[in-house]
Structure formats: C-alpha cells, structure tokens
C-alpha cells in the first residue's frame, strides 16, 4: 500500500510539473503582438496546430511569406532590414477584397492599426476557423489557434478580432495593437457583365457584353458618354438575378469579379474617360 501511495504521489508530482510546463509553454506561445488573421475552411473540422502553414522570413528579400497556404490571410509584421531600417510589411493571400487599412500614432508613440476587409464566397454554409497571427520580440511570426468554434457563412456575417479591450487607449503608450474585421458575404458569381454607355439624355449609346471569364485591364468609354450603367447577371439558387451599378464620370473605376478557389476576387477596372 505504501508503494502505491508513493507511486501515486510521484505521478501527482509529475502531473503538477507537466501542468506547470504546459502552462509555461502556452504562456510562451501566446506571447507576441497580434499582427493579423488567418482564416481557413475545412470540411473535416478545426485543423490541428501542426497542420497550420509556416511563416518564413527570407533574409535575401527581407520579406515574410507563407509556406503551403491553404487559407486566406492578412498580416502586417515588423521588418528590420540589414541597414537597420524598420518598417511594417503587409502580407496577404490576395483573396480579401474591399480592404481598408487605417494606421494612427498616438502622443505616446503607440501605434494602432485598423484593418477591414470582405471575403466574397460562391458557396453558402461554409465553416470558417479563425487563427491569430503573432510576432514575437525576435521577429518570428507564427500562427496561434483560437478558442473559437468557427463561423458559419450564410448571407452575411462579420468577425472582429483585436488584441484586448485597451485598444482605444494605445495612443497613450508605446505599444502596438491591431484590430481586424472581416465580413463574410455570400455572392453568386456573375455569368455575364453588360456595360452600357449612357448619354446625357439617358439613352444607350453603346453596349459591351463581357463573359465572366474575360480579364479586362481598363475601359475607355466613347467621348459623349455621360455615365455608365453596369448589369451583373448571375444565377442565384436556380433563379436569374441582375445587380445594377451606376458609375458617374467622377469615379475612376468600376468593379469586376474573378473566381478563385470558391472565392470572388473584387477587381477595380480603371476608366479612361474622354475629355
């Protein structure tokens, strides 16, 4: 019996030590500033930590890149070049649209970065799992699994991740924080896009039909065009749907969409208006 109590005591001690070590490891893993978000869909559920892609720093190009990426991401790491210059790099998978980045510096030297973006999806009811991307004091960038169950995409939903509740006060100290908001939006891929060049009398002067797969680098309306009317034809749940967009001469571009891996990429096409 004594031996059993002794073994039990030893096991308890080992468990306590192991628990402390795990707590320390988790504490060490969580260190580092929040610099971005990695989003992933997986029909088999939440991927394990070891399945996440690795973020690698290339010393020759002095840039970060993601190896074996299987998701959608944006992060802004701090890079120190060989000459000592320090700057914030922006790394993205290229799937995020309508991205808006605002950087503010407070009186105490603290920096706050607001990032907003949209993911347009062609398939409903996907499950997304968010991961935080962090950078430690040595410059190493790593992905950290969050406790979120996941987010189901229907018509529209939004995910907000930030460092902590003191985000709004970052300008008063020397820290750095990021607030990231991504909106998931289901959108059927346009099958045909029609561009109508309209006159001042609102009559159609010219019509251009673009297949969805056509890549348009720029668009030059005729001289007497007053504005453009765009029609995006798509099939939504078996029914035909048309979205319309008016584009005035004060606007420098209009959007087209490209499909990539179940995601619609929003591309702005420059308009070359005739004077």
VEXGUPA-110110 format. One record per residue: residue number from 0; residue in one letter; x, y, z of N, C-alpha, C in turn; chain. Coordinates in steps of 0.2 Angstrom, whole numbers. Last residue first. Layout:
% VEXGUPA-110110
REC     n   res   neast   nnorth     nup   caeast   canorth    caup   ceast   cnorth     cup   chain
REC   NUM     A       X        Y       Z        X         Y       Z       X        Y       Z       A
...
//
This chain:
% VEXGUPA-110110
REC     n   res   neast   nnorth     nup   caeast   canorth    caup   ceast   cnorth     cup   chain
REC   274     X     -60      317    -362      -62       324    -360     -66      327    -365       A
REC   273     X     -65      300    -359      -63       305    -364     -65      312    -361       A
REC   272     X     -59      290    -345      -64       295    -348     -61      299    -353       A
REC   271     X     -55      276    -342      -51       281    -346     -56      285    -349       A
REC   270     X     -56      267    -327      -60       270    -333     -56      276    -336       A
REC   269     X     -49      252    -321      -48       259    -322     -53      261    -328       A
REC   268     X     -58      240    -311      -55       242    -318     -55      249    -319       A
REC   267     X     -54      231    -297      -57       238    -299     -53      239    -306       A
REC   266     X     -61      215    -292      -55       219    -295     -58      226    -298       A
REC   265     X     -63      204    -280      -66       210    -282     -60      214    -285       A
REC   264     X     -65      187    -281      -60       192    -280     -63      199    -283       A
REC   263     X     -74      175    -273      -74       180    -278     -69      186    -276       A
REC   262     X     -69      158    -270      -69       165    -268     -70      170    -274       A
REC   261     X     -67      146    -275      -73       147    -272     -74      154    -269       A
REC   260     X     -54      148    -281      -55       143    -276     -61      144    -272       A
REC   259     X     -59      162    -288      -53       158    -287     -54      154    -281       A
REC   258     X     -66      173    -300      -67       167    -296     -60      163    -295       A
REC   257     X     -67      190    -301      -64       184    -303     -65      179    -298       A
REC   256     X     -77      204    -305      -76       199    -301     -72      193    -304       A
REC   255     X     -76      222    -306      -77       216    -309     -75      211    -304       A
REC   254     X     -81      239    -303      -78       233    -301     -80      227    -305       A
REC   253     X     -73      254    -310      -79       250    -308     -77      243    -307       A
REC   252     X     -65      271    -308      -65       263    -309     -72      260    -308       A
REC   251     X     -67      284    -304      -61       282    -308     -61      275    -310       A
REC   250     X     -80      295    -305      -77       289    -302     -72      286    -307       A
REC   249     X     -86      305    -311      -82       307    -306     -78      301    -303       A
REC   248     X     -95      300    -320      -88       302    -323     -84      305    -317       A
REC   247     X    -103      286    -312     -103       293    -314     -96      295    -317       A
REC   246     X    -111      272    -313     -104       274    -312    -104      281    -316       A
REC   245     X    -123      261    -306     -122       267    -309    -115      270    -308       A
REC   244     X    -127      244    -307     -122       249    -304    -122      255    -308       A
REC   243     X    -137      230    -303     -135       235    -307    -131      241    -303       A
REC   242     X    -139      212    -304     -137       218    -300    -135      224    -304       A
REC   241     X    -151      200    -307     -147       205    -310    -145      211    -305       A
REC   240     X    -153      182    -308     -153       188    -304    -149      194    -307       A
REC   239     X    -163      168    -310     -159       173    -313    -159      179    -309       A
REC   238     X    -162      154    -299     -166       159    -302    -161      165    -304       A
REC   237     X    -154      145    -292     -159       142    -298    -163      148    -301       A
REC   236     X    -148      153    -283     -152       147    -281    -157      145    -286       A
REC   235     X    -145      164    -295     -145       163    -288    -150      158    -285       A
REC   234     X    -135      168    -308     -140       163    -306    -140      162    -298       A
REC   233     X    -132      185    -314     -130       178    -311    -136      174    -310       A
REC   232     X    -126      199    -322     -131       194    -322    -128      187    -319       A
REC   231     X    -124      215    -319     -121       209    -317    -126      203    -317       A
REC   230     X    -123      230    -328     -128       225    -326    -124      218    -325       A
REC   229     X    -119      247    -327     -117       240    -327    -122      236    -324       A
REC   228     X    -119      262    -335     -123       258    -331    -121      250    -332       A
REC   227     X    -110      277    -335     -110       270    -336    -115      267    -332       A
REC   226     X    -112      294    -342     -111       289    -336    -111      282    -339       A
REC   225     X    -110      300    -354     -111       304    -348    -110      300    -342       A
REC   224     X    -100      300    -369     -103       296    -363    -104      300    -357       A
REC   223     X     -94      305    -379     -100       308    -377    -104      304    -372       A
REC   222     X     -82      297    -382      -82       304    -379     -88      306    -376       A
REC   221     X     -84      280    -375      -83       285    -380     -84      292    -377       A
REC   220     X     -73      273    -362      -79       275    -365     -78      280    -371       A
REC   219     X     -62      261    -359      -62       268    -362     -68      269    -365       A
REC   218     X     -55      251    -346      -61       253    -350     -61      260    -352       A
REC   217     X     -43      238    -342      -45       245    -342     -51      246    -347       A
REC   216     X     -42      224    -342      -37       228    -338     -39      236    -337       A
REC   215     X     -52      211    -340      -52       217    -343     -47      222    -339       A
REC   214     X     -54      195    -344      -50       199    -340     -49      206    -343       A
REC   213     X     -68      184    -344      -64       189    -348     -60      194    -343       A
REC   212     X     -77      176    -338      -70       174    -338     -65      179    -341       A
REC   211     X     -90      181    -340      -87       181    -333     -79      180    -333       A
REC   210     X     -90      191    -355      -91       185    -351     -87      185    -345       A
REC   209     X     -98      207    -358      -91       203    -355     -93      197    -352       A
REC   208     X    -103      218    -370     -105       212    -366     -99      208    -364       A
REC   207     X    -108      234    -371     -102       230    -371    -104      224    -367       A
REC   206     X    -116      247    -380     -117       241    -376    -111      236    -377       A
REC   205     X    -120      264    -382     -116       258    -384    -116      253    -378       A
REC   204     X    -130      273    -378     -125       275    -384    -121      268    -387       A
REC   203     X    -145      274    -372     -140       270    -373    -136      271    -379       A
REC   202     X    -150      290    -364     -151       284    -370    -145      280    -370       A
REC   201     X    -150      300    -356     -151       294    -353    -152      288    -358       A
REC   200     X    -145      312    -362     -152       311    -362    -155      304    -360       A
REC   199     X    -132      310    -360     -135       315    -356    -142      314    -356       A
REC   198     X    -129      292    -363     -129       299    -364    -132      303    -359       A
REC   197     X    -120      278    -357     -126       282    -357    -125      289    -359       A
REC   196     X    -115      262    -361     -113       269    -361    -119      273    -362       A
REC   195     X    -116      247    -351     -120       252    -356    -117      259    -355       A
REC   194     X    -110      232    -350     -108       239    -349    -112      243    -354       A
REC   193     X    -114      217    -342     -115       221    -348    -114      228    -346       A
REC   192     X    -107      201    -338     -107       208    -336    -109      212    -343       A
REC   191     X    -112      185    -334     -111       190    -339    -112      197    -336       A
REC   190     X    -112      178    -322     -110       174    -328    -109      179    -334       A
REC   189     X    -105      182    -306     -109       185    -312    -107      180    -318       A
REC   188     X    -107      171    -292     -103       173    -297    -106      176    -303       A
REC   187     X    -116      176    -278     -116       172    -284    -111      175    -289       A
REC   186     X    -110      178    -262     -111       182    -268    -111      177    -274       A
REC   185     X    -109      180    -244     -111       176    -250    -113      180    -256       A
REC   184     X     -97      187    -235     -103       189    -239    -103      184    -245       A
REC   183     X     -89      191    -220      -91       185    -225     -97      187    -228       A
REC   182     X     -78      203    -215      -85       202    -217     -86      196    -222       A
REC   181     X     -66      206    -203      -68       203    -209     -75      201    -210       A
REC   180     X     -56      217    -194      -63       215    -195     -64      212    -202       A
REC   179     X     -44      219    -182      -46       216    -188     -53      214    -189       A
REC   178     X     -33      230    -174      -40       227    -174     -42      225    -181       A
REC   177     X     -17      229    -166      -21       229    -172     -28      227    -171       A
REC   176     X      -5      239    -157      -11       234    -157     -14      235    -164       A
REC   175     X       9      243    -148        6       242    -155       1      237    -154       A
REC   174     X      15      255    -136       14       248    -138      11      249    -146       A
REC   173     X      18      266    -128       22       265    -134      21      258    -137       A
REC   172     X       3      275    -125        9       272    -123      13      270    -129       A
REC   171     X      -9      281    -130       -6       284    -124       1      281    -122       A
REC   170     X     -14      274    -140      -10       280    -142      -7      283    -136       A
REC   169     X     -22      264    -135      -15       263    -137     -11      269    -138       A
REC   168     X     -35      264    -131      -30       269    -127     -23      268    -129       A
REC   167     X     -42      255    -139      -43       263    -140     -38      267    -136       A
REC   166     X     -38      243    -133      -36       245    -140     -36      253    -141       A
REC   165     X     -40      237    -121      -37       243    -121     -35      246    -128       A
REC   164     X     -46      224    -123      -50       230    -123     -47      237    -122       A
REC   163     X     -35      217    -136      -38       217    -130     -42      223    -129       A
REC   162     X     -33      215    -150      -28       212    -145     -31      212    -138       A
REC   161     X     -47      208    -160      -42       213    -158     -38      211    -152       A
REC   160     X     -58      203    -173      -53       201    -168     -48      207    -166       A
REC   159     X     -74      200    -179      -69       205    -176     -64      202    -171       A
REC   158     X     -83      195    -192      -79       193    -187     -74      198    -185       A
REC   157     X    -100      194    -199      -93       198    -198     -90      195    -192       A
REC   156     X    -110      189    -212     -108       189    -205    -101      192    -205       A
REC   155     X    -123      185    -224     -118       190    -222    -116      189    -214       A
REC   154     X    -128      173    -228     -128       178    -232    -123      183    -230       A
REC   153     X    -118      162    -221     -124       162    -224    -124      167    -229       A
REC   152     X    -105      154    -213     -106       159    -218    -113      157    -221       A
REC   151     X    -101      151    -197     -104       149    -202    -106      154    -207       A
REC   150     X     -86      150    -188      -91       154    -190     -94      152    -197       A
REC   149     X     -79      142    -173      -80       143    -180     -85      147    -182       A
REC   148     X     -76      141    -160      -79       135    -163     -78      136    -171       A
REC   147     X     -61      149    -154      -67       150    -157     -70      143    -160       A
REC   146     X     -49      149    -148      -54       145    -145     -61      145    -148       A
REC   145     X     -36      149    -160      -40       152    -155     -45      147    -153       A
REC   144     X     -19      145    -164      -25       143    -164     -30      147    -158       A
REC   143     X      -7      156    -171       -9       153    -165     -17      151    -165       A
REC   142     X       7      157    -181        0       156    -181      -2      153    -174       A
REC   141     X      21      168    -181       18       161    -180      11      162    -180       A
REC   140     X      37      175    -184       30       176    -185      27      169    -185       A
REC   139     X      50      182    -175       47       176    -178      40      177    -178       A
REC   138     X      56      193    -169       54       194    -176      51      188    -179       A
REC   137     X      59      192    -156       64       191    -160      62      191    -167       A
REC   136     X      46      195    -150       52       200    -149      58      199    -154       A
REC   135     X      34      188    -162       37       189    -155      43      194    -155       A
REC   134     X      19      190    -169       26       191    -170      29      192    -163       A
REC   133     X       4      181    -174        8       185    -170      15      185    -172       A
REC   132     X     -12      178    -180       -5       178    -182      -1      183    -177       A
REC   131     X     -26      168    -175      -22       174    -174     -15      173    -177       A
REC   130     X     -38      160    -185      -32       160    -181     -29      167    -180       A
REC   129     X     -55      154    -187      -50       160    -187     -44      158    -183       A
REC   128     X     -64      145    -198      -60       144    -192     -55      150    -192       A
REC   127     X     -79      143    -206      -73       146    -205     -70      146    -198       A
REC   126     X     -90      133    -215      -87       134    -209     -80      137    -209       A
REC   125     X    -102      138    -227      -96       135    -226     -94      137    -218       A
REC   124     X    -115      141    -232     -114       137    -226    -107      134    -225       A
REC   123     X    -113      144    -250     -116       145    -243    -114      140    -238       A
REC   122     X    -101      149    -261     -105       144    -258    -107      145    -251       A
REC   121     X     -94      160    -265      -99       157    -270    -103      151    -268       A
REC   120     X     -90      174    -256      -90       167    -257     -95      165    -261       A
REC   119     X     -79      187    -252      -85       185    -256     -85      178    -257       A
REC   118     X     -73      195    -238      -72       189    -242     -79      187    -245       A
REC   117     X     -67      211    -234      -73       207    -236     -70      201    -240       A
REC   116     X     -60      221    -221      -59       218    -227     -66      213    -228       A
REC   115     X     -50      232    -211      -57       230    -213     -56      227    -220       A
REC   114     X     -40      237    -198      -40       233    -205     -47      231    -206       A
REC   113     X     -31      248    -189      -37       246    -191     -37      243    -198       A
REC   112     X     -18      250    -178      -19       248    -185     -26      245    -185       A
REC   111     X      -9      261    -168      -15       257    -169     -16      256    -176       A
REC   110     X       6      264    -158        3       263    -165      -3      259    -165       A
REC   109     X      13      276    -147        9       270    -148       6      270    -155       A
REC   108     X      17      288    -144       21       284    -149      18      278    -150       A
REC   107     X      10      296    -136       15       292    -133      19      288    -137       A
REC   106     X       0      301    -145        5       306    -142      11      302    -139       A
REC   105     X      -2      288    -158       -4       292    -153       2      297    -150       A
REC   104     X      -5      285    -175        0       285    -170      -2      290    -164       A
REC   103     X     -14      274    -185      -14       280    -181      -9      280    -176       A
REC   102     X     -20      268    -201      -14       267    -195     -14      274    -192       A
REC   101     X     -31      258    -209      -30       264    -206     -25      264    -200       A
REC   100     X     -36      250    -224      -31       250    -218     -30      257    -216       A
REC    99     X     -47      240    -232      -46       247    -230     -42      247    -223       A
REC    98     X     -52      230    -246      -48       231    -240     -47      238    -238       A
REC    97     X     -60      224    -255      -63       230    -251     -58      231    -245       A
REC    96     X     -55      206    -252      -57       212    -256     -59      218    -252       A
REC    95     X     -43      193    -251      -48       198    -247     -49      204    -252       A
REC    94     X     -34      185    -257      -42       184    -258     -46      189    -255       A
REC    93     X     -21      187    -255      -24       190    -261     -31      189    -262       A
REC    92     X     -14      184    -244      -15       179    -249     -18      181    -255       A
REC    91     X      -2      197    -239       -9       194    -240      -9      188    -245       A
REC    90     X       7      207    -229        7       201    -232       0      198    -233       A
REC    89     X      16      222    -227        9       219    -227       9      213    -232       A
REC    88     X      28      228    -215       26       225    -221      19      222    -221       A
REC    87     X      34      242    -207       28       237    -207      27      234    -214       A
REC    86     X      51      244    -204       45       246    -207      40      240    -206       A
REC    85     X      68      250    -201       62       246    -198      56      249    -201       A
REC    84     X      85      249    -205       78       252    -206      73      247    -204       A
REC    83     X      97      242    -205       94       244    -199      87      248    -199       A
REC    82     X     101      236    -216      104       243    -215     101      246    -208       A
REC    81     X      93      225    -217      100       224    -215     103      231    -213       A
REC    80     X      77      229    -209       82       227    -214      89      227    -212       A
REC    79     X      65      222    -200       71       226    -199      76      224    -204       A
REC    78     X      47      223    -200       53       220    -203      59      225    -202       A
REC    77     X      33      217    -192       38       222    -192      44      219    -195       A
REC    76     X      18      211    -202       24       211    -197      29      216    -198       A
REC    75     X       3      210    -204        7       216    -205      13      215    -200       A
REC    74     X      -8      199    -214       -4       201    -208       1      206    -209       A
REC    73     X     -21      189    -220      -18       196    -220     -14      197    -213       A
REC    72     X     -27      175    -228      -24       178    -223     -22      185    -225       A
REC    71     X     -35      159    -231      -35       166    -233     -32      170    -227       A
REC    70     X     -27      143    -234      -32       148    -232     -31      155    -234       A
REC    69     X     -16      136    -236      -22       133    -238     -28      137    -236       A
REC    68     X       1      137    -241       -5       140    -238     -11      137    -241       A
REC    67     X      15      133    -240        9       128    -241       3      131    -238       A
REC    66     X      21      147    -231       23       141    -235      16      136    -235       A
REC    65     X      21      164    -233       18       159    -230      19      153    -234       A
REC    64     X      35      176    -230       30       173    -235      27      167    -231       A
REC    63     X      43      192    -228       39       186    -225      35      183    -230       A
REC    62     X      58      199    -233       51       199    -233      49      192    -230       A
REC    61     X      72      200    -238       69       204    -232      62      204    -231       A
REC    60     X      77      193    -248       72       198    -250      70      202    -244       A
REC    59     X      86      186    -240       88       189    -246      84      195    -248       A
REC    58     X      79      180    -229       84       185    -227      86      189    -234       A
REC    57     X      62      177    -227       68       177    -232      73      182    -231       A
REC    56     X      54      169    -215       57       175    -217      63      174    -221       A
REC    55     X      38      160    -215       45       160    -216      48      167    -218       A
REC    54     X      26      152    -207       28       159    -210      35      159    -209       A
REC    53     X      17      137    -211       23       140    -208      24      147    -211       A
REC    52     X       0      132    -209        6       133    -213      11      137    -209       A
REC    51     X      -6      119    -198       -6       126    -200       1      128    -204       A
REC    50     X      -5      107    -192       -7       107    -199      -7      114    -202       A
REC    49     X      -2      108    -179        3       106    -183       1      107    -190       A
REC    48     X     -15      111    -173      -10       116    -173      -4      115    -178       A
REC    47     X     -28      104    -184      -24       104    -178     -18      110    -179       A
REC    46     X     -43      112    -190      -37       109    -191     -33      109    -184       A
REC    45     X     -60      108    -186      -55       113    -184     -48      109    -185       A
REC    44     X     -67       99    -200      -67       102    -194     -61      106    -192       A
REC    43     X     -67       94    -213      -66        89    -208     -66       92    -201       A
REC    42     X     -68      105    -221      -74       101    -220     -74       95    -215       A
REC    41     X     -62      120    -218      -60       113    -218     -66      109    -216       A
REC    40     X     -56      136    -221      -62       132    -221     -59      125    -221       A
REC    39     X     -48      149    -212      -47       143    -215     -54      139    -215       A
REC    38     X     -38      163    -210      -45       160    -210     -44      154    -214       A
REC    37     X     -28      173    -200      -28       168    -205     -34      164    -204       A
REC    36     X     -23      190    -196      -28       184    -196     -27      180    -201       A
REC    35     X     -11      200    -186      -15       198    -192     -20      192    -191       A
REC    34     X      -4      203    -175       -2       206    -181      -7      205    -187       A
REC    33     X      -1      204    -158       -6       202    -163      -5      206    -170       A
REC    32     X      15      201    -152        9       205    -153       5      202    -159       A
REC    31     X      19      189    -139       20       191    -146      14      196    -148       A
REC    30     X      13      174    -131       17       180    -131      18      182    -139       A
REC    29     X       8      161    -132        3       167    -133       7      174    -133       A
REC    28     X      19      153    -130       16       153    -136      11      159    -137       A
REC    27     X      21      155    -116       26       157    -121      23      158    -128       A
REC    26     X       9      150    -111       11       157    -110      16      159    -115       A
REC    25     X      11      137    -115        5       140    -118       6      148    -117       A
REC    24     X      22      134    -107       23       134    -114      17      137    -118       A
REC    23     X      17      135     -94       23       140     -96      23      140    -104       A
REC    22     X       8      125     -95        6       132     -94      11      137     -96       A
REC    21     X      17      114     -96       12       116    -101       9      123    -101       A
REC    20     X      23      115     -84       27       116     -90      22      118     -96       A
REC    19     X      13      113     -75       16       119     -75      20      121     -81       A
REC    18     X      10      100     -79        5       105     -80       8      112     -80       A
REC    17     X      22       94     -75       20        94     -83      15       99     -84       A
REC    16     X      21       95     -62       26        98     -65      25       99     -73       A
REC    15     X       9       88     -59        9        95     -57      15       99     -61       A
REC    14     X      13       76     -64        7        79     -67       7       87     -66       A
REC    13     X      23       73     -55       24        73     -62      19       77     -66       A
REC    12     X      15       72     -43       21        77     -44      22       78     -51       A
REC    11     X       7       61     -46        4        68     -45       9       74     -46       A
REC    10     X      17       51     -47       13        53     -53      10       60     -52       A
REC     9     X      21       52     -33       26        53     -39      22       55     -45       A
REC     8     X       9       48     -27       12        54     -26      17       56     -31       A
REC     7     X       8       35     -33        3        40     -34       5       47     -32       A
REC     6     X      19       29     -27       19        30     -35      13       35     -36       A
REC     5     X      16       30     -14       22        33     -16      21       34     -24       A
REC     4     X       4       22     -13        4        29     -12      10       33     -14       A
REC     3     X      10       10     -17        5        13     -21       4       20     -20       A
REC     2     X      19        8      -6       22         9     -13      17       12     -18       A
REC     1     X      10        6       4       14        12       4      17       13      -3       A
REC     0     X       4       -6       0        0         0       0       4        6       0       A
//
